[in-house]
């Protein structure tokens, strides 16, 4: 009888404790009146319950965003280990060596790069006359326009052909648009005038004219409409004097569509032609036009060079040939060449045939020949050299195996060849090939700063698992040696699956600190990405998009079935277009995850094309104007697939009110609906950065705070004893 009473008392205490915990987790979410809008699509009605959140000019909406951010901060700051973790990040920053970004090398060997010291929030521009020479400070963005309250940072670099001048992009508040200044390398003076409204990072970059008198770049000509044009800017002139050379209004011979982005390419100062790409939305393949370089400043007429049906992914230009990597009749790509001035894309010279087991992911041409990279499953990269005389290739051995390889050169007239390698537990390493010794030699700006010491004692598993339809999906797993597969482990699983982007091995800060805290980190290489070539992308594209999140679900189930972890300890995370994958995984299988983290995520794709620049994305996800694609968009819409009274996982989301890619109401509407519908009593938290964008240009302080929020939230929701809410 006493034994029975003990059991009964214990059960009552557990119930009381559970109730107490639920009380503690109850959130007083900011209230918002609904504005229900019913849209009709092909005879069907779709109810959008929070359409009013799309009005970011409404003070009520902005107040709601700010209230969500305040509540989130108030909650996350109560997590017991967060402040300790944030301080650890700051201390580690001060102990670390400098960080280097945006390294560029001119044809004469001049080297330019941004360096940020451990105690600096924004980096400075440095210069070396060659790699072995002492560096010189060339430009400090803090001293640019000191009377202004704007805090500029460098977001782009491009030296001219001889390195005598460098163009520098300056942005602020995480905006992707930049002001471009020109700096004289010799005397470090800034030329008068500047270019503005540029999109150098994302859209082609800057192309210098052959005489170094100026450069071509893509600029936003109408921000509200998203109109862009390629223009010439002459060094030392006023921005008002830029001249459009490839645009919808100036070049009627080019069939531009609304919101197309015109980009110019000119990769060889000796070339007779310049190429212009008609970028159709987010498509990787582009209609590309050409004109004679001598006509570029005098109303050039553009003619079609190749169409998007050629599936050209990237190219290099020599004096005589156009080299290119194409997915035409080769899902895993092949490398071809054709005469530069008289191209024949129907009958090109095939240099490297498609490999059915690995994707040709990159290539470079040098005076010593052509080098290229093959990558299997997006995680196993190898370098090869082609012997053009007999079309045979030989592997070029690297000092150690690599998950990711990028190969680059100065062009076909130079022998210089570099590779950059990276792995899940290795920082990026830069190597230069020595043709005499036939080996690669380190050219890191910080010698030996390659391996993260805290990740020396880890295991990396690269496997494939069957998805819902039997398709084998690559899965990367990282954990400490000695980790037992006894269901007790916390698991953080990442996925993206869009735009043919390959989720290559990279030592994310999330991975580093999660594994350091004893967790397992995984990347599901889901369909929609580029890990297995063009077909892999198309298998998670528009109407096939469900494969993306079903692949993630299958990978998650693998961990549960094989005792790595349990659903109470699994967190899914993703960002941007990866929000579709994460959002639909937790709305389709809420029982499988303890929590989800979604950075600046796409969560309402049915409305994506109606947001700023949203029509760019119809090429990837579809349009509601198409009867078939509309249904696909509804199925991939996490916001519209939330159901009332379902026990959803805890969710932490972020947004930036300056985000030009994923407008803040995409995650905002999801938050409002999830807070209303979830019956699990788990927190739905939303960080909103009033001055933030997509996150590319965030300062170190912002990055540290976001990392502290994400890791603390994940550890809290998976039961880590050091990361619980303070009473």
C-alpha positions, 0 to 999 in steps of 0.5 A, a space after each residue: 500500500 505504501 509503495 502504491 502511495 509513493 508511486 501515486 505521490 510521485 505521479 502527482 508531483 510530476 503532473 504538478 511540475 509539468 503544469 508549473 513548467 507550462 505556466 512558466 512557458 506561457 507567453 504574452 504574445 503581442 496582440 494584432 487584429 486580423 485582416 482576413 483576405 480571401 484570394 481566388 485562384 482557379 475556382 478555389 479560395 485561399 484565406 490569408 489571415 494576416 495580410 495586414 502584416 504586409 504593410 510595413 508602412 503601417 505604424 501598427 504593423 511596425 509596433 507589432 514587429 518591435 513588440 515581438 522583438 522586445 518579448 523575444 529579447 526579454 525571454 532569451 536574456 533569461 536563459 541561464 547560460 546565454 550571457 556566459 556564452 555571449 561573453 565566451 564569444 567575445 573573449 574568444 574573438 579577442 584571443 583569435 587571430 585577425 579575420 580576412 575577407 574578400 582577397 583580390 589579386 591583380 595581374 601584376 601580383 598586387 594583393 588587396 584584402 579586408 582585415 578585421 582585428 579581434 577587437 574591431 567590429 568593422 574591417 579595413 582595406 590592406 594592400 601588398 605589392 606581392 604575397 611575401 611583402 609587408 602589408 600596408 593599410 590602404 583604407 579605413 571605412 571609419 574615416 570615410 565621411 566622418 561627419 556622417 552618422 552612417 557607419 560604412 563597411 566594405 562589402 566589395 573589392 575589385 582592382 583594375 587590370 594593373 592594380 593601380 586603382 581599386 574599386 571599393 564597395 561601401 554599405 551600411 545597416 546590412 544593405 546590399 546596395 553599395 556606394 563605390 569609391 576608387 582608391 589610388 594604390 600608390 598614394 592611397 588617395 580617394 578619387 573625386 566622385 563615386 558610383 552608387 546604388 550598385 549590386 556588386 556582390 550578388 550580380 556580376 560584380 565590377 568589370 573594368 574597362 580595358 584602359 582602366 578609365 572606369 568600370 561597368 556595374 549593375 545598379 538599381 535605377 528604381 528601387 521600388 520597382 526593382 528596375 536595374 541597368 548596367 552602366 559605365 562609371 568613369 573614375 573621377 566623375 560625378 555619379 550623375 554622369 553614369 551612362 547606361 549601356 545595357 538596359 531595358 530602356 536603352 536596348 530595345 533589341 534585347 527582349 528584357 522582361 520586367 524585373 530582369 537584371 542586366 549584367 555585363 561580363 568582361 573577363 579579358 582586357 585583350 578580348 574583342 567582345 563584351 558579354 551581357 547577360 539577361 538575368 531572368 529572375 533567379 534562374 541559373 541559366 541566362 540569355 547572353 548577348 555580346 557587342 564589340 568592346 570598342 562600341 561599348 561607350 557609344 550606344 552599343 547594339 547587342 546580339 544573342 551570343 547564346 540562349 539559356 537553353 545552352 545551360 551555361 553555368 560559368 565561363 572563362 575567356 581566352 584570347 581565342 576561345 570561350 570555355 564554359 561549364 554546361 548542363 546541356 545533355 549533362 546533368 552533372 555538367 561537362 566542360 566545352 570550348 568554342 571559338 570566341 568570335 564565331 561560337 558554335 554552341 551546337 557543335 562545341 569541342 567537348 573537353 571534359 565529359 560528364 561524370 555520372 557519379 560526381 558533379 563538375 563543380 568548378 574550373 580554371 584555365 591557365 597557360 599550363 592548361 585547364 584544371 577542374 574540380 569534381 565533387 561527389 554528393 557535394 561533400 567530396 571534392 577532387 582536383 584534376 588537370 586536363 591534357 587537351 592533346 589526348 583529352 585525358 585527365 589526371 588527378 592533382 593531389 592536394 595536401 589533404 582531402 577536401 570537402 569543398 574546392 574552389 579553383 582560380 587563376 589570373 587567366 589563360 595567359 598566366 600560369 598562376 593557379 590557386 585552390 581554396 579548400 574547406 571542410 566541416 571542421 577546417 577553416 578555409 585554406 588557400 594554396 598555390 600550385 608550384 609547377 616545379 615541385 608539382 605540389 601545392 604550397 600554403 598561401 594563407 594570410 594567417 599561416 597555419 590558421 586552418 584547423 579549429 583546435 576544439 574540433 580535432 577530436 571529432 568524427 565526420 560521417 558521410 552517408 546516404 539514406 533512402 528518402 520517402 520514395 527510395 531516392 538516396 539522400 546524402 547526409 553529413 554527420 559531425 560529432 565528438 569521438 566517443 559519442 554513444 548512440 543511446 538516444 541521449 544526444 541533442 541533434 541540430 540538423 540543417 537543410 536548404 534545398 533551393 536554387 541549385 545551391 550546394 550545401 558544401 562542407 563549411 565550418 559554421 559557427 553553429 556547428 562549432 559551438 553545438 559540437 563543443 557543447 556535446 551535440 551532434 550536427 548534421 546537414 541533410 543534402 536535400 533535393 532542390 540543391 545542386 549536390 547531385 547536379 541539375 537533376 537533383 535541383 529539378 527534383 526539388 523545384 516547383 511541383 517537385 518541391 515536396 521532396 525537399 522537406 520530405 528528404 529532411 524528414 527522412 534524414 531526421 527519422 534516420 537519426 531516431 531509428 538508429 538511436 542517435 537522438 530522439 524527437 525531444 532533442 532534435 532541432 531543425 534549422 535553415 535560412 532564407 529559401 531554406 525556410 520552406 524546407 524547415 517550415 514544411 517539415 515542422 508543419 507536416 511532422 511536428 512530432 519529429 522536432 523539439 524545436 526549429 530555427 529559421 533565419 530570414 526565412 521564406 514561409 509564405 511563398 504564395 505571396 512571394 511574387 507580390 513582395 519587393 523583387 519577389 517576381 525574381 523567385 517565380 523561376 524557382 518556385 512558381 507563380 500563382 498565375 499558373 494553375 499547376 504552379 499555384 497548387 505547388 506554391 500552396 503545398 510549399 507554403 508553411 504559413 498557410 499549412 498551419 492548423 489550429 490546436 496542433 502541438 507544434 515545436 518551439 520556433 525561433 525566427 529572425 527578420 530584418 526590416 531592410 531585407 531586400 531578398 526575403 521581406 520581413 512579413 514572410 516570417 512575420 505572418 508565420 509567427 502570428 499564425 503559429 502563436 495563435 494556432 499551436 497548442 504545445 505551449 512551446 515558445 514561438 519567438 521572433 527577433 526583428 532587426 530594425 536596421 538589418 537586412 539579409 545578414 550578409 553585411 552584419 557586424 561582428 557584434 550582431 553576429 555574436 548576439 544572433 549566434 548566442 540567441 540561436 545556440 541558447 534557444 536550441 540548448 534550452 529547448 533540448 533540455 541542456 541543464 545550463 541553458 534554462 529559464 531563470 526564475 
